[in-house]
Amino acid sequence: EIRHNGNHSLIKDTGTGQLRISSDVIHLMNSDNSETIFKGTENDSRQLYYDNAKKLETSSTGVTVTGEVDATSLDISGDADIDGTLEADAITVNGTALNTVIADEATALAIALG
């Protein structure tokens, strides 16, 4: 069912099962068709936009984010390649604070060098 209630246009699935929209390319635009909100292409990328600027894009190799990511936590399984500055309040290595690990290694090196 597609209808307008005087304030909003609504699409409502009134049957059983799923609401499916089928297309090789889905391009979701704002009401005057001046800004892209979402674009998805079969067997290709999915792109999410903010204020007509692409912010997130999927690909066969993963996800590309344009802009800053604000997260409450980050868990990386594998290598991290950081280009730029890393600012961290606390870094741990196998559960031990990094400054303690460095101090212990420096002490061991000093003892070894005599």
Wavefront OBJ file of the C-alpha trace (Angstrom):
o trace
v 0.000 0.000 0.000
v 1.342 3.434 -0.967
v -0.575 6.405 0.402
v -0.323 9.968 1.655
v -1.826 10.882 5.024
v -1.786 14.659 4.531
v 1.620 14.987 6.181
v 3.715 12.060 4.960
v 3.931 9.593 2.080
v 3.848 6.069 3.427
v 4.701 2.626 2.084
v 3.134 -0.082 4.207
v 3.462 -3.839 3.837
v -0.028 -5.090 4.697
v 0.494 -8.714 3.692
v 2.430 -11.584 5.161
v 6.131 -12.080 4.560
v 8.669 -9.460 3.569
v 8.494 -6.147 1.752
v 10.897 -6.565 -1.170
v 12.149 -3.925 -3.570
v 13.916 -5.538 -6.532
v 16.291 -3.767 -8.882
v 19.845 -4.060 -10.210
v 20.461 -0.511 -8.947
v 18.707 1.192 -6.018
v 19.181 4.944 -5.758
v 17.416 6.653 -2.841
v 17.166 10.438 -3.210
v 15.696 13.308 -1.186
v 12.263 14.659 -2.123
v 13.442 17.087 -4.822
v 16.008 14.643 -6.295
v 18.915 16.994 -5.506
v 20.744 14.782 -2.973
v 21.667 11.108 -2.888
v 20.927 9.325 0.391
v 21.804 5.729 -0.590
v 23.010 3.981 -3.726
v 23.386 0.252 -4.182
v 24.409 -1.637 -7.324
v 24.107 -5.386 -7.821
v 27.488 -7.146 -7.450
v 29.126 -3.798 -6.716
v 29.356 -1.219 -3.951
v 26.744 0.087 -1.526
v 27.141 3.765 -0.702
v 25.683 5.789 2.157
v 25.618 9.577 1.911
v 25.301 12.502 4.328
v 24.381 15.893 2.876
v 25.059 14.487 -0.622
v 28.634 13.471 0.320
v 29.577 9.769 0.288
v 30.535 8.713 3.822
v 30.513 4.912 3.744
v 31.101 2.517 0.850
v 31.291 -1.265 0.787
v 33.416 -3.184 -1.703
v 34.609 -6.727 -2.289
v 37.561 -6.026 0.035
v 35.720 -4.342 2.931
v 34.446 -0.901 3.881
v 35.753 2.597 3.203
v 34.719 5.400 5.547
v 35.203 9.047 4.607
v 35.419 11.308 7.642
v 35.817 10.518 11.305
v 34.583 7.341 12.982
v 33.283 7.825 16.513
v 32.953 4.498 18.311
v 32.631 3.403 21.916
v 35.056 0.539 21.305
v 37.325 -0.889 18.600
v 38.432 -4.487 18.236
v 40.883 -5.195 15.413
v 41.645 -8.788 14.511
v 44.712 -8.539 12.316
v 47.150 -5.807 11.439
v 46.412 -2.093 11.824
v 47.930 0.352 9.342
v 47.566 3.925 10.561
v 48.581 6.834 8.342
v 48.600 9.999 10.424
v 48.514 10.611 14.132
v 47.251 8.095 16.682
v 46.009 9.660 19.883
v 45.210 7.162 22.614
v 44.468 7.604 26.298
v 45.768 4.160 27.225
v 47.374 1.367 25.220
v 47.802 -2.126 26.605
v 49.963 -4.977 25.339
v 48.578 -8.354 26.369
v 46.838 -6.703 29.307
v 49.841 -4.627 30.479
v 50.011 -0.844 30.071
v 52.353 0.125 27.232
v 54.420 2.462 29.429
v 55.101 -0.481 31.793
v 56.100 -2.724 28.877
v 58.518 -0.059 27.576
v 59.978 0.541 31.053
v 60.485 -3.192 31.597
v 62.163 -3.591 28.191
v 64.401 -0.550 28.833
v 65.419 -1.960 32.215
v 66.194 -5.348 30.680
v 68.245 -3.681 27.939
v 70.180 -1.584 30.474
v 70.979 -4.684 32.511
v 72.048 -6.583 29.403
v 74.343 -3.757 28.283
v 75.823 -3.611 31.747
l 1 2 3 4 5 6 7 8 9 10 11 12 13 14 15 16 17 18 19 20 21 22 23 24 25 26 27 28 29 30 31 32 33 34 35 36 37 38 39 40 41 42 43 44 45 46 47 48 49 50 51 52 53 54 55 56 57 58 59 60 61 62 63 64 65 66 67 68 69 70 71 72 73 74 75 76 77 78 79 80 81 82 83 84 85 86 87 88 89 90 91 92 93 94 95 96 97 98 99 100 101 102 103 104 105 106 107 108 109 110 111 112 113 114
